[in-house]
């Protein structure tokens, strides 16, 4: 562990120098944070579950030709990934109204949207990740019009693909957050980055609407590890 060169220490992951040029190691931690780090707790084993869940979902999307930074999971905690320059936007896709949008616009929770809603948030903790429009993204040069068009298309494709997968496992994909980046080896290539896990998705049991994601922690609804373990086992992921 001591030879690992830490390049970036995030809230739920650490980024370490990779074994080859243009690669990195993404290490999943047990920390859970919410409300811009105002709430923080460690759940022993959460990182292992998220690493395996994200690997499973990324491999599913890879088979559907979604370009991504994910290469492979190398152990319980780590993934080998392609190095990329992260676009400083959180791309949120919503199928059902809940969370920040319900609060901000005083909308009734649980309403199913007629079509998926795409939103952009500027990644800046000091500003509490403000919601922005696509014009802001272009105006401030965070991404080009062409990159945004590509990302929108990929986000909707990912939503359809994961929505179907989760449905088969008795789960509703309520909403989720994606991150994209430009490959260091070829900056013209925009790829899906980061992770897809119950930390970044809302997943409800299809029959009972029981929450099986980070809302369990945000809202203190019970055991986070039990919820994440339930998602892993429904996806067929063993220990
Ligand atoms: N999300 C995330 N990281 C963030 C903000 C949101 O992964 O910094 C995810 C969140 O888990 C949910 C979706 O994006 O699946 C939409 O979140 P929302 O805007 O409702 O914000 P929240 O209620 O999480 O503050």
Boltz pocket constraint, residues with backbone or C-beta under 6 A from the ligand:
constraints:
  - pocket:
      binder: B
      contacts: [[A, 90], [A, 92], [A, 93], [A, 98], [A, 99], [A, 100], [A, 101], [A, 129], [A, 175], [A, 176], [A, 177], [A, 198], [A, 199], [A, 200], [A, 201], [A, 202], [A, 214]]
      max_distance: 6.0
